[in-house]
C-alpha cells in the first residue's frame, strides 16, 4: 500500500493513504518529469547536434477523498489549507511503498482546492485537490550515507569507530553512487592538518583548503548547487578554498576519492556524507 506524508516547514503533517479519513484517490508525477534537451545546429546541417539535457521541475498532483463527520468538514478543510500553505515555502513529501521510502522537497502551488459540485462534496464527503512543485526533481533516500576516510595505508582495515586517524602519505578509497544522477557531498575535516586536499580521481576534480587547521578546528564543506558553503567552526570560510577547486559531486557508479595533506594529519579526521537521488519511486 502506498502512502504519502507531507510535512510543512512548521512541522505540521498530514498522512494520505488508502484508508479513511484522508484516502489517497489519485497521484500523478511520481515518475514523469520533462527534460530540456539542448542542441545546436550548423548551417545546412541535417538534424542537430546534442549538447546537454537537464530535468525540469517536478509537478505532483494529488487527489484526496476526505470523509469525516459533516460537522467537521469545515475544520478539516482549514487543516489542509494550513498544512499545504504555499506561504510557508518548501516542505517535505515522503513516499512509502512497502519497505521503500523516498523523500523530496515540495511547495504547494496554491491552497488546496475543494470543488463544490454535487459529485465532489456531499454529506461528510469532500474531494481535495493538491498541486505540489518540486524545484529539485530528484527523490532522495531518507538516510544520509556517512563514510569516514583514513590516510594511513596501514589503516586499510577500518575499525568500527566514527573517525579514523590520517597520515602524511594520504589515502584512497572507493565510493559507489547508486543514484540516477551525480550527488552533492557534505565534507567535514577536523584538525590538526595542513592544506588538506580531497580529490575525485575519477573526474579529476579536487577541493583544496589553503590553511592549517588546529586541533579544535572543524571545516565543513557542502557541494550542493544553490547551497554551497564552507564553514570553519560555524563561520564563513569560503576564502580558504583554492581558486582552482571544484565543488565536485560523486559521479554515477564507482568513484575513486583520494585524501592528501601537506603535514600534520596524524590526528586529523574526515567524513563524507551524501544522499542518493532517483528519477522515480
N, C-alpha and C positions, 0 to 999 in steps of 0.2 A: 504494500500500500504506500503510495507516495504522499508526502507531507511537506507543506511549506510553512516556514516560520519567519515572519517579518518582525524585526526589532528596530525601532527608530533610535535616533540619537539621544533620546531621553531615557531609553531603556524600556519603553513600553513595547509590548509584543502581542501578536495575535497568531494563533496556530490554525492552519487551514488543512483539512484532510478529508477523508470520505465519511466522516461521522458528524452528527449534529453537535452544537447548533450552527457551526460555520462549515458547510460542506463545500469542498473544492469541486465545482462543477466542470471547470474548463481552465486550462492554462496553455498559453502559446508563447513561443520564444525561448524555450529552454535549450534549443539547439541551433535554430536558424538565425544567422547574422549575416547581413550584407557585407560584401567586400568591395573596396575601392581598388580597381585594377589600373595601375598606372603604366602607360605605354608612350612610345614616341614614334613618329612616322617621318621618314625621309621623303623628299620629292620623288615621285614615280615609284615608290615602294609598294609592293603588294602587301596588303595587310599592315601590320605594325610590329614593333619590337617591344617585348615585355621588359619593363623596368623594375617594378616592385608591386606589391599588393599589401594593403592594410585592412584590418577589420573595422567596420563601423561600430557605433554604439549598439548595445543590445537593448531590445524593447520586449518586455514581458507583459502580456495581457492576462489578467486573472478574472475569472467569473466565479462568484461565491453565491451559494444558495443559503440565505440566513433564515433559520427557523427558530423563533423564540416566541414567548407569550406576547400577545398583541400589545399589552400594556408596556412591554419593554422594547418595542420596536424603535421608538424614538431614542431611547438611551443607547441602544446598540448601534444605531446609525451614528450617533455622536462619538461613540468609542472608535468606530472605523475611521471617522474623519479626523480624530485626534491622533491615532497611530499612523495613518497614511497621510500625514500633513506635509505638503511639499516645502513649507517654510522651514521645517526642521532640517532640511538638507539630506545628505545620504544616510540611509540606514543599512542594515544587513539582512539579506534574504538567504535563508538556509533551506536547502533542498535535501530531503531524506527519502531514500527508497531502499527498504531493507537495511543492510549494513552500510550502504553507500551514503556518504554525507559530503555535500559540497556547499560552498557559500559564495556570495557575490554582493558587492556594494550596489545599492539601488536607491533612487529617489523617485517619489511619486510625481507623475507628470501633471496631475490635477487631483483635487479632492475626489474621494470615491463617488461614483455615480450611483444613484438609487432610482432606477426607472420607475415610473408611476403607472404604467399600463396595467391592465387587468391581469395579464399573464406574468407580470414581474412583481406585483405587490397585491397581496390579498390576505386577510386574516393575520396570522402570525408569520407570514412568509414574505421575504423581501429579497429581490435579486440585487447583488452588489457587483459593480464593475470597477476594476482597479487596473491602472496602467502605470508600469514602472519603467524607468530609464536607467540603464547601467552604463555609465561613461567608459568604464573598463569592461570590455565584453567577456573577459575570461572568468570562468568558475574557478574557485580556489579550493584546495584541500584545507580543512579547518585546522590541521595540525602543522605547526612550524617544524621543519626538519632542521635540527641543530647538529652541526658536525664540528668537533674540535680538530685542530691541526697541531702537529708536533714537528719540530725542525731537526731533532736529533735522529739520525738514521737508526741508532740502536734502540730507539723507542718505537720501532715499526709495529711491534705487537702492543697495541694500545691498552692501557689499564682502563677499568670502568670508572674513571673519575670524570668530573666535569671539565677539567682542564689538564693540559699537558705542558711540560717544560719544552723550551725551544733552544736551539743552539746556533752557533755561527754558521754551520755548514748548510743550513737550510733544509727544507724537506718538501717532498712532492706527494700528493695524494690524488686519488681519482674519485670524482663525484659524478653520480648519474642523475640526470634530469629526465624523468619520465613524462614530462608535460607535453602539451601540444605546441608549446612556444618556449622561447627563452624566458628565464625567470630572474628578477632582480634579487640582490643579496643584501642582507644586513650583516655587517662585519664588526666584530668587537676585538680590539687589541688592548691588552693590559700590559703595562711595562713591568720591569725596565727593558727597553730595547732602543736601538738607534737606527733611524732611517729604514723602517720596515717596508717591504715591498711584497705585494701579493700579485702573482701573475697567472693569468689563464693561458697556459701554454697552448691549449687547443686553438684559441683565437688569436693569440699573440698580443692581447691587451693586458695592461697592468695598472695597478694603483700603487703609487709610491708616496710615502709620508716623509717630508723633508724636515723632520725634527727628531729629537731624542725624547722618549717617554720615560718618566721616572717610575719608581715602583708604585706610586699612588695614582698614576695617570691611567685613564681608560679612554681610548679613542673609539668612537662609533661612526660607522660609515653606512649610508643607505644608498643603493644604486637605482632605486625605483624612479621611473620617469615621473616628473611632476612632484616628487617628494624627496629629491636628492638632498642629503645633508652630511656634514662632517662635524661631529661634536667632540670636544675634549672636556671631559668631566661635566658634560651637560651644556657647555658653552660653544658658540660657533667657532670652528677652526678650519674653514674652507681654505684659507690661505696656506695651510700646512701641506696641501696636496700639490705634488709636482705638476706643472702645467701640461706635460705630455701624458699625464694619466688619463685613463678612460674608465668611467664608472660602468665597468663591464657587468654582464649578466651570465648566468650559466646557459650555454647553448643546449639545444635538444640532444639528448644522448650523453655520452661519456665526456667528462671534462677533466683535463689534467691541470691541477692547481698547484702552484709552487709558492712557498713562502721563504723569503730570504731577508736578511737584515745586515747592516754593516758591523754591528757589535752589540753585546750586552743582552742576548736573548736567553741566557741560561735560566732565567726565572720568568720570562715573558709567556703570556698565554694568548691564544687567538681562537675565536669561534666564528663559524659561518652559519647563517640561518636563511631559509627560503621557504616559500610555499609553492607547491606545484600548481600549475594552471592548465585548464582544459577548455576545449571549444564547446563541449556539451555535457549534459548529465544524462 
